[in-house]
Amino acid sequence: MTEKIDVLIVGLGNLILGDEGVGVHAARRLAKEDLPDRVAVLDGGSGGFHLLGPLTDADCLIIMDAALDDQPPGTVQHIRPRYASDYPSSLSAHDIGLKDMLEAIHLLDGQVETDLFTVSIETPKTLSLDLTPPVQSGMDELIHQVKRCLASRCKNAMSQ
C-alpha cells in the first residue's frame, strides 16, 4: 500500500490456534464486503514489524484481535487506545509485537486514531482451524461493531 487511505482494518491472529485466529477470520469476512472507497482490509496474521508500512499509510486504524482475559469466550470489547499502556493486560500471543508496533507508529508519525476490538477466548489447547461456537458468535458481533465504527469513521473522514 503506497496510497494514503482513510481507514485500515487489520485482523490479527494465528489461524492454526483456533479461536486465536478470530481477527484474521473477521478480516477475511470483511474483505468480501462492499466497503467505502479508501478503506482497506489487511490480514495481519500474527503481527510483527512488517506491518509497520501498511499501518503508517492509514489515517485511522481498526484492529481486531483475540484477547486472553477474564471475560466469557466470545465477549467483544472496544477500546480506543492511545499508548501501549492503554491496551488490555493480556492480548493473545502476539500482544507485545502489536503494542511495540503501535508505539513505533506514534514515534514516527505521531498519533494515529486507533480502535481496537477484541474477542475474548480461552487459552488454545489444541491446533484447529475452526472457531468454537461462542467465539463464532462473538465474531458475528465483532463484524457488526466494526461496521458501525467504520460508518462513523468514514463519515468523519469524508467531512475533513
trRosetta pair geometry for C-beta under 8 A, 3 or more apart (Angstrom, degrees):
i j d omega theta_ij theta_ji phi_ij phi_ji
1 5 6.8 -52 -172 -13 132 121
1 8 7.9 128 114 -102 177 127
1 40 6.5 170 -104 80 141 178
1 53 7.3 153 57 131 86 94
1 54 5.0 83 33 -120 125 81
1 57 4.6 177 117 82 114 167
2 57 7.0 -127 -133 -119 12 136
3 57 7.2 73 82 -174 34 120
4 57 5.8 -152 -111 -174 46 69
4 58 7.5 147 -164 -99 63 23
4 59 6.9 63 174 -43 103 89
5 8 5.9 100 83 -61 126 85
5 38 5.0 170 -152 -172 71 70
5 39 6.8 134 174 -96 117 19
5 40 5.2 -32 -162 -2 174 110
5 57 6.1 48 15 131 89 94
5 58 5.2 -29 72 -106 91 74
5 59 7.2 -133 98 6 46 82
6 36 7.8 -37 59 104 139 118
6 38 4.2 71 0 130 102 114
6 39 6.2 -42 65 -72 100 66
6 58 7.3 3 104 -156 18 78
6 59 5.3 -33 -146 38 41 120
6 60 6.4 -2 157 27 62 102
6 153 7.2 143 144 143 105 99
6 154 6.5 88 119 -113 146 66
6 157 4.0 64 -156 -166 130 158
7 38 7.3 90 23 124 70 78
7 39 4.7 -4 66 -118 100 85
7 40 7.6 178 94 30 57 59
7 58 6.4 46 -154 -162 15 117
7 59 7.2 -49 -65 62 47 85
7 60 4.7 -25 -105 75 74 104
7 61 7.5 157 -157 -93 62 18
7 62 6.3 24 -177 -6 107 106
7 150 6.3 145 132 -133 164 83
7 153 5.1 88 -85 127 137 138
7 154 6.5 -74 -6 -71 137 78
7 157 6.7 -116 -34 -40 96 153
8 39 7.8 177 -83 -159 30 53
8 40 5.3 -14 -116 67 73 95
8 41 7.8 154 -165 -95 57 23
8 42 6.1 7 -177 0 103 119
8 54 6.4 150 -150 155 154 93
8 55 6.7 -152 82 -116 152 47
8 57 7.1 92 -56 79 139 86
8 58 3.6 -103 -6 -72 112 153
8 60 7.4 174 24 88 65 53
8 61 5.5 -22 67 -112 92 68
8 62 7.3 -171 92 30 45 69
9 27 6.5 171 125 -120 98 84
9 30 5.9 -74 115 117 152 154
9 39 7.0 32 -11 178 104 96
9 40 7.1 -164 28 96 73 46
9 41 4.7 -22 70 -110 106 72
9 42 7.0 166 84 22 53 69
9 62 4.6 -18 -110 70 73 108
9 63 8.0 176 -159 -79 47 28
9 64 7.2 21 -179 -8 89 108
9 146 6.7 78 -135 -178 127 128
9 150 7.1 -21 -70 -88 124 122
10 23 7.7 10 128 169 63 119
10 27 6.8 -16 -176 -98 25 134
10 41 7.9 167 -80 -161 32 51
10 42 4.9 -17 -107 69 75 103
10 44 4.5 44 -175 -36 102 132
10 51 7.1 76 -140 -164 144 137
10 54 7.9 130 -89 114 118 122
10 55 7.2 -10 -52 -92 151 93
10 61 6.5 -15 7 -163 114 100
10 62 7.1 164 22 84 66 54
10 63 5.0 -15 67 -111 101 71
10 64 7.0 -175 92 25 51 71
11 23 3.9 167 -168 152 71 73
11 24 4.7 145 127 -91 115 29
11 25 7.2 -152 -180 41 145 37
11 26 5.1 176 -112 69 128 85
11 27 2.6 -129 4 -28 131 116
11 28 7.1 -88 53 -13 160 64
11 30 7.6 161 -44 28 124 120
11 41 7.4 20 -8 -176 103 94
11 42 7.3 -174 24 90 69 54
11 43 5.8 -27 64 -119 103 52
11 44 6.0 177 74 21 42 89
11 64 4.8 -19 -110 66 69 110
11 65 7.7 160 -160 -72 47 54
12 23 4.3 3 53 98 49 155
12 24 6.9 -43 147 -51 8 78
12 44 4.6 -38 -86 82 72 120
12 45 7.2 -12 -139 82 59 26
12 46 7.0 77 -168 -133 86 20
12 47 5.3 22 -138 -57 124 95
12 63 6.6 11 -6 -171 114 96
12 64 6.9 175 23 84 71 55
12 65 4.4 -5 63 -98 111 97
12 66 7.9 -121 96 13 85 72
12 92 7.6 179 119 52 106 123
12 94 6.4 -131 173 74 124 134
12 98 6.5 -6 -110 -85 172 130
13 17 7.6 -134 176 59 87 104
13 20 5.3 162 -160 138 95 62
13 21 3.9 142 132 -127 122 35
13 22 5.8 164 -86 39 163 48
13 23 4.2 153 -21 42 111 93
13 24 4.4 -124 59 -6 102 97
13 25 7.4 -36 68 0 148 79
13 45 7.6 -106 64 -170 41 25
13 46 7.2 -43 129 -90 12 55
13 65 6.4 168 -59 -138 87 62
13 66 5.6 85 -106 -6 113 107
13 92 6.6 42 -114 65 74 164
14 17 4.4 46 93 13 108 115
14 20 5.0 -5 52 114 88 121
14 21 5.6 -95 83 -73 33 86
14 24 7.9 132 -30 -6 8 138
14 45 7.5 45 -93 -179 54 67
14 46 5.1 33 -75 -85 89 103
14 92 7.6 -158 11 147 96 136
14 93 6.7 -5 -6 46 133 128
14 94 7.6 143 -37 -25 101 118
15 21 3.9 86 -100 -119 43 152
15 24 5.6 -80 -67 80 92 148
15 25 7.5 127 -113 -53 90 83
15 129 6.0 15 159 -133 94 76
16 21 7.4 105 10 -49 29 133
16 127 5.3 -18 166 -154 92 97
16 128 7.4 130 -176 55 46 25
16 129 6.5 -27 -110 -80 48 70
17 20 3.7 -4 99 39 118 132
17 21 6.2 145 59 -30 73 90
17 93 7.7 96 14 0 175 134
17 124 4.1 -57 -176 -96 97 175
17 127 6.8 -60 -94 -120 45 56
17 128 7.5 29 -180 47 17 68
18 21 6.8 -178 103 18 14 99
18 124 5.5 157 43 -123 105 110
18 126 7.2 58 -27 79 134 73
18 127 7.5 168 -30 -172 91 25
18 128 3.8 35 -76 69 101 106
18 129 7.3 -38 -91 -6 53 4
18 130 6.2 -11 -129 72 83 52
18 131 6.5 132 179 -102 72 37
18 132 6.8 46 169 -30 121 84
18 135 8.0 109 148 52 89 157
19 22 5.8 1 -174 -41 58 107
19 66 6.1 118 138 -123 79 140
19 73 6.9 -56 -144 -152 159 118
19 119 7.8 -130 -179 111 95 113
19 121 4.0 158 130 -134 127 128
19 122 7.1 72 55 41 154 66
19 124 6.5 -170 46 -81 87 92
19 131 5.6 90 -97 -137 63 72
19 132 5.7 -24 -67 11 116 97
19 135 4.3 -167 -128 -63 107 172
20 66 5.0 -123 -137 37 43 160
20 92 5.1 131 -146 -151 92 142
20 93 6.8 17 -155 4 138 106
20 121 6.3 -166 -74 98 52 167
20 124 5.2 -52 -26 -39 119 133
21 24 4.8 -50 -172 43 84 114
21 25 5.7 90 127 -26 90 97
21 66 7.5 16 7 -31 16 130
21 129 7.7 -24 42 -150 157 50
21 131 7.5 -121 72 -74 89 89
22 25 5.5 -54 -145 38 34 114
22 26 6.2 35 156 -20 67 106
22 64 7.4 -111 117 151 83 103
22 65 7.7 93 74 179 92 22
22 66 5.0 113 32 -73 110 95
22 119 4.7 -87 121 60 157 140
22 121 6.8 -172 -11 -60 131 126
22 131 6.2 86 -94 -111 85 125
22 135 5.6 -115 -86 174 130 114
22 138 7.1 -13 -153 94 149 111
22 139 5.5 -144 -159 -83 100 105
22 142 7.3 121 157 -1 113 166
23 26 5.7 -55 -148 36 30 111
23 27 6.4 31 153 -20 64 105
23 44 7.3 -36 129 50 124 104
23 63 7.6 -7 -146 171 134 67
23 64 4.1 163 -133 110 85 82
23 65 4.5 -5 -62 -93 144 39
23 66 6.3 -114 -19 -22 97 69
23 119 7.6 -171 -58 20 70 109
24 27 5.6 -50 -145 34 34 112
24 28 6.4 34 155 -18 65 104
24 43 5.4 55 -142 -149 88 92
24 44 7.4 -131 -88 50 83 62
24 45 6.7 49 -93 -94 128 34
25 28 5.9 -57 -151 36 29 110
25 29 6.5 27 152 -18 63 107
25 131 6.3 -53 -15 -45 174 129
25 139 6.1 -38 101 -133 121 149
26 29 5.7 -57 -150 37 32 111
26 30 6.2 29 155 -16 67 108
26 64 4.9 -87 78 134 141 159
26 139 5.5 -151 -76 -153 97 97
26 142 5.4 -64 -111 111 145 130
26 143 6.0 -159 -145 -72 97 82
26 146 7.2 120 168 -5 127 155
27 30 5.8 -57 -144 41 30 108
27 31 6.2 40 154 -30 64 104
27 41 5.3 158 -165 176 82 105
27 42 6.7 -58 -160 83 138 33
27 43 5.0 161 105 -89 138 62
27 44 7.3 160 -57 5 166 77
27 64 6.5 -175 -52 53 85 126
28 31 5.6 -47 -147 25 30 117
28 32 7.4 29 154 -18 57 101
28 43 6.3 36 -64 -85 82 116
29 32 6.2 -60 -166 29 35 109
29 33 7.5 41 140 -31 63 101
29 139 7.7 108 11 162 153 116
29 143 6.2 -59 106 -98 133 132
30 33 5.3 -44 -159 14 48 120
30 35 7.2 53 169 -66 89 127
30 41 5.1 174 102 -113 105 146
30 143 6.6 -171 -70 -130 93 92
30 146 6.8 -61 -91 108 142 142
31 41 4.3 -144 -83 83 79 142
31 43 7.7 -36 -41 -44 144 93
33 147 7.8 -118 -179 -99 167 113
35 39 4.5 -114 150 87 121 127
35 41 7.1 156 -20 -32 161 107
35 150 7.3 -72 -143 171 101 148
36 39 4.9 80 67 -4 78 126
36 150 7.5 175 15 159 112 106
36 154 4.6 98 39 -139 164 151
38 157 7.2 -156 103 140 130 144
39 150 6.7 60 -137 -159 147 117
39 154 6.6 -41 -60 -87 126 117
40 54 8.0 -117 103 -166 139 110
40 58 7.5 -127 44 -88 107 114
42 51 7.5 129 138 -137 144 105
42 54 5.7 113 -97 150 161 153
44 47 5.8 28 148 -85 111 54
44 51 5.4 28 -140 -103 103 144
44 63 7.9 -14 8 -136 157 90
45 48 7.7 -16 85 12 108 108
46 93 7.3 -34 -150 87 107 106
46 94 4.8 171 180 -71 74 144
46 97 7.7 60 140 56 76 154
47 51 6.4 -70 -153 5 53 142
47 94 4.1 148 30 157 127 137
47 97 4.4 138 119 104 124 125
47 98 5.0 -82 -131 -64 152 81
47 101 6.7 -143 -175 -8 106 147
48 51 6.2 117 72 -2 59 96
48 94 7.6 -72 -45 -156 67 125
48 97 5.5 -34 -83 -173 41 142
48 101 7.5 98 126 -70 13 134
49 52 5.2 -1 -172 -26 66 117
49 97 7.3 -115 -39 -160 66 97
49 100 7.7 -52 -75 109 94 111
49 101 6.0 -168 -98 -100 57 98
49 104 7.4 35 -125 28 98 167
50 53 7.6 -34 175 16 47 101
51 54 5.7 -61 -163 49 62 105
51 55 5.5 60 143 -25 87 112
51 101 6.2 22 74 -160 105 152
52 55 5.8 -65 -145 41 26 111
52 56 6.2 19 162 -16 66 110
52 101 5.9 -139 -82 -151 81 96
52 104 6.2 -45 -121 103 121 134
52 105 6.9 -167 -145 -69 78 86
53 56 6.2 -67 -150 36 25 103
53 57 6.8 26 154 -25 62 107
54 57 5.6 -55 -152 26 36 116
54 58 7.4 28 157 -20 64 104
55 58 6.4 -62 -162 27 36 108
55 61 6.3 13 -149 -94 88 134
55 101 6.8 97 26 155 166 113
55 102 7.7 -111 171 -94 150 63
55 105 5.7 -86 123 -85 118 138
55 112 7.4 94 161 133 90 173
56 105 5.8 -164 -83 -127 84 95
56 108 6.4 -42 -111 99 135 134
56 109 5.5 168 -141 -40 98 143
56 112 7.7 -117 -114 -75 50 145
58 61 5.7 109 96 -73 138 73
58 112 7.1 76 90 -161 85 125
59 112 7.5 -178 176 -145 28 83
59 113 7.1 13 142 33 69 105
59 157 6.6 132 78 -119 142 112
60 112 7.1 162 -114 175 30 80
60 113 4.4 -29 -117 78 86 107
60 114 7.4 176 -166 -79 62 36
60 115 7.6 25 173 0 104 95
60 153 5.3 -160 105 -158 162 127
60 157 7.0 -112 4 -72 129 119
61 112 5.8 49 -5 140 111 117
61 113 7.1 172 26 93 67 55
61 114 4.5 -7 66 -113 107 79
61 115 7.1 -169 98 32 61 61
62 114 7.8 165 -85 -158 29 54
62 115 4.8 -9 -115 65 73 105
62 117 7.0 16 -179 -2 88 109
62 146 5.9 113 163 -147 140 97
62 149 6.0 136 -115 109 130 131
62 150 6.6 -52 -34 -75 162 86
62 153 7.2 -119 -52 -21 117 163
63 98 7.4 122 -175 -159 152 127
63 114 6.5 4 0 -168 112 102
63 115 7.1 176 26 88 67 53
63 116 4.9 -16 68 -112 104 70
63 117 7.0 179 89 28 51 68
64 117 4.9 -16 -107 71 73 104
64 118 7.8 162 -157 -87 49 32
64 119 7.6 26 -175 -11 90 101
64 142 6.1 91 -141 176 123 128
64 146 6.5 -29 -71 -81 123 139
65 91 5.7 7 128 -161 137 118
65 92 6.1 -143 170 15 100 110
65 95 7.9 122 153 -91 151 79
65 98 7.1 -14 -80 -89 161 167
65 116 7.1 -27 25 -165 108 95
65 117 7.6 143 25 83 61 56
65 118 5.6 -28 76 -108 78 77
65 119 7.7 -165 100 24 34 75
66 91 7.3 113 87 -175 56 73
66 92 4.2 57 79 -52 99 131
66 118 6.8 65 -178 -160 13 82
66 119 5.7 -46 -112 69 58 84
66 120 7.7 82 -167 -144 69 10
66 121 4.6 -9 -166 0 117 131
66 135 7.9 -2 -116 -143 108 129
67 71 7.5 40 94 37 117 117
67 77 7.0 -24 19 37 158 119
67 88 5.4 24 -143 76 129 159
67 90 6.8 106 -172 98 76 68
67 91 5.4 -62 -111 -122 71 54
67 92 6.7 -101 -89 -37 24 74
67 118 3.7 42 -28 175 124 134
67 119 6.8 161 18 67 85 30
67 120 5.4 -45 74 -96 95 54
67 121 6.9 141 62 17 42 78
68 90 4.7 -71 79 136 90 113
68 91 7.1 78 22 155 78 14
68 92 6.0 114 -20 -95 95 51
68 120 7.9 102 -112 -152 18 66
68 121 6.4 -48 -84 70 62 82
68 122 7.7 60 -126 -158 82 19
68 123 6.1 49 -128 -77 125 73
69 75 8.0 -90 73 73 116 125
69 77 8.0 -2 39 3 160 146
69 88 5.8 -62 -79 179 128 139
69 89 7.6 114 -110 54 91 84
69 90 5.9 161 -80 67 64 98
69 118 7.5 76 -6 130 131 142
69 120 5.4 -85 51 -117 96 102
71 75 3.8 -94 151 53 129 153
71 77 7.2 178 -24 -38 166 120
71 120 3.9 -130 81 -76 106 161
72 75 5.4 109 62 -37 69 111
72 120 6.4 102 83 93 32 141
72 134 7.0 -105 149 -174 94 144
73 120 5.7 -138 -114 108 31 88
73 121 5.6 46 -127 -127 92 37
73 122 5.5 -46 -72 -22 120 87
73 132 6.5 -2 151 79 148 132
73 134 4.2 89 104 101 101 135
73 135 5.5 -60 170 -57 102 84
73 138 7.1 -119 152 -23 60 142
74 119 6.5 -21 -136 -171 27 98
74 120 6.5 -33 38 63 27 87
74 134 3.7 -117 -30 161 128 82
74 135 5.2 -132 -80 -83 74 35
74 136 7.8 -31 -108 44 110 41
74 137 5.1 19 -151 73 136 95
74 138 3.2 -164 -155 -45 60 112
74 141 7.7 89 172 25 85 128
75 119 7.1 150 73 -156 42 50
75 120 4.1 21 48 14 94 126
75 138 6.5 -30 12 -116 16 126
76 117 6.4 -8 -168 -172 98 98
76 118 7.1 162 -150 83 49 47
76 119 5.5 -20 -95 -98 71 71
76 120 7.9 -123 -61 1 28 80
76 138 5.4 162 -51 -164 89 88
76 141 4.7 -152 -6 109 145 116
76 142 5.1 -168 -115 -75 131 72
76 145 6.0 170 145 4 142 149
77 88 7.5 90 87 -64 146 134
77 117 7.2 163 82 -153 46 50
77 118 5.0 -8 56 57 95 95
77 120 7.4 69 -8 -42 106 93
78 115 6.5 -12 -164 -174 97 99
78 116 7.2 155 -152 83 47 51
78 117 5.3 -14 -99 -101 76 76
78 145 6.0 -142 -62 167 131 137
78 149 7.3 -172 -143 -69 139 135
79 86 6.9 179 151 153 129 99
79 87 7.6 152 87 -120 144 43
79 88 7.4 163 5 -43 150 86
79 115 7.8 158 83 -158 37 54
79 116 5.2 -16 64 63 84 101
79 118 7.8 8 11 1 101 106
80 113 7.7 -29 -158 -167 107 76
80 114 6.7 142 -156 85 60 62
80 115 5.8 -32 -99 -103 76 62
80 116 7.4 170 -93 18 25 79
81 84 7.8 54 169 -99 132 15
81 86 3.6 158 -139 99 85 119
81 87 5.3 14 -106 -68 157 66
81 102 7.5 51 102 139 122 159
81 114 5.9 -37 62 91 79 120
81 116 5.6 18 4 0 109 131
82 86 5.5 95 36 -17 63 155
82 111 6.9 -23 -149 -134 92 110
82 114 7.8 163 -92 43 35 106
83 86 5.2 110 56 -7 64 102
83 103 7.2 50 -156 -99 66 88
83 106 7.3 6 -106 -48 65 174
84 87 6.0 -40 -168 7 46 115
84 99 4.0 77 -135 -174 103 108
84 100 7.3 37 -99 -66 136 38
84 102 6.8 153 -78 76 75 105
84 103 5.2 -17 -42 -60 115 116
87 91 6.4 -43 166 -34 121 117
87 95 6.9 160 141 -167 142 110
87 98 7.7 137 -124 104 158 110
87 99 5.6 -112 12 -94 155 107
87 116 7.0 -12 -119 74 84 177
88 91 5.9 118 69 -60 102 72
88 118 6.3 -28 0 -16 145 168
90 95 6.9 -153 -162 -11 34 164
91 94 7.3 -58 114 72 114 59
91 95 3.3 140 57 -92 106 116
91 98 6.5 -48 85 48 162 140
91 99 8.0 171 18 -39 134 100
91 118 6.9 -124 -119 -113 87 130
92 95 6.4 147 58 -43 41 91
92 121 7.1 25 -87 46 108 129
94 97 4.9 -45 -178 41 85 118
94 98 5.9 87 124 -25 89 99
95 98 5.6 -58 -146 39 37 111
95 99 6.0 35 159 -18 72 107
96 99 5.9 -55 -145 39 30 109
96 100 6.1 28 157 -17 65 111
97 100 5.8 -58 -143 40 27 110
97 101 6.0 30 158 -23 64 110
98 101 5.7 -55 -144 35 27 113
98 102 6.4 21 160 -13 63 107
99 102 6.1 -60 -149 39 28 105
99 103 6.3 30 153 -19 64 107
100 103 5.6 -55 -148 37 31 113
100 104 6.4 35 152 -23 65 104
101 104 5.6 -52 -152 32 31 113
101 105 6.7 34 149 -20 63 101
102 105 5.4 -44 -148 31 39 115
102 106 6.6 42 151 -19 64 101
102 112 7.6 -126 -151 56 84 117
102 114 6.6 13 -141 -73 131 167
103 106 5.6 -53 -152 35 34 113
103 107 6.5 32 150 -18 66 105
104 107 5.6 -56 -149 38 33 110
104 108 6.1 24 156 -13 68 111
105 108 5.9 -61 -141 43 29 104
105 109 5.6 -28 -179 32 69 111
105 112 5.3 -36 142 3 128 135
106 109 7.3 -68 -112 60 16 73
106 110 6.7 -16 -157 173 52 15
106 111 6.2 23 -128 -92 88 45
106 112 7.0 -117 -78 11 65 86
109 112 6.2 44 92 -54 126 103
113 153 7.9 169 113 -127 133 108
115 149 5.3 177 138 -174 171 147
115 153 7.6 -112 -6 -65 135 131
117 142 5.6 127 148 -147 133 92
117 145 6.1 150 -122 99 136 124
117 146 5.9 -89 -8 -73 162 93
117 149 7.7 -148 -54 0 122 155
119 135 6.0 96 147 -148 127 83
119 138 4.3 122 -149 137 113 129
119 139 6.4 -3 -98 -73 163 60
119 142 5.5 -52 -65 -63 116 134
120 138 7.1 -138 43 -126 68 160
121 124 7.4 2 145 -53 129 77
121 135 5.8 29 -101 -97 91 130
122 125 7.9 -20 120 -19 108 100
124 127 8.0 59 165 -86 122 36
124 128 7.9 -154 -151 31 109 94
131 135 4.6 -126 -174 94 103 109
131 136 4.5 137 104 -66 121 80
131 139 6.4 -13 -174 -18 172 138
132 135 4.9 79 55 17 81 104
132 136 6.9 -142 92 -11 36 90
133 136 5.5 -53 -140 35 31 114
133 137 6.4 31 160 -18 64 103
134 137 5.8 -55 -153 36 32 111
134 138 6.4 34 148 -20 64 106
135 138 5.1 -49 -146 38 38 118
135 139 6.4 48 150 -27 65 97
136 139 5.5 -47 -151 27 33 114
136 140 7.0 38 148 -20 61 97
137 140 5.7 -47 -157 28 37 114
137 141 6.8 33 147 -12 65 103
138 141 5.6 -55 -152 40 38 110
138 142 6.1 47 146 -27 68 104
139 142 5.1 -47 -144 33 36 120
139 143 6.5 41 155 -22 65 98
140 143 5.9 -48 -152 30 30 111
140 144 6.7 31 149 -18 60 106
141 144 5.5 -54 -151 36 35 116
141 145 6.3 30 154 -16 68 107
142 145 5.9 -59 -146 40 29 106
142 146 6.1 27 157 -19 66 109
143 146 5.9 -55 -143 38 27 110
143 147 6.3 29 157 -20 63 107
144 147 6.0 -59 -152 35 26 110
144 148 6.6 24 152 -17 62 108
145 148 5.6 -54 -149 36 34 113
145 149 6.3 34 152 -17 66 106
146 149 5.6 -54 -147 40 33 112
146 150 6.0 37 152 -23 66 107
147 150 5.5 -51 -142 37 30 115
147 151 6.4 37 155 -24 63 101
148 151 5.8 -48 -150 29 30 113
148 152 6.8 26 151 -13 60 105
149 152 5.8 -60 -155 39 33 110
149 153 6.1 32 150 -20 69 109
150 153 5.5 -53 -140 39 32 112
150 154 6.0 29 161 -18 68 107
151 154 6.1 -54 -141 38 24 106
151 155 6.4 27 157 -19 60 107
152 155 5.9 -56 -148 35 28 110
152 156 6.4 25 155 -15 63 108
153 156 5.8 -61 -152 40 29 109
153 157 6.1 29 152 -21 67 109
154 157 5.4 -50 -139 37 34 113
154 158 6.2 35 158 -22 65 104
155 158 6.0 -54 -147 34 28 110
155 159 6.6 20 156 -16 61 110
156 159 6.0 -64 -150 37 30 107
156 160 6.9 38 153 -34 64 102
157 160 6.0 -50 -157 15 33 115
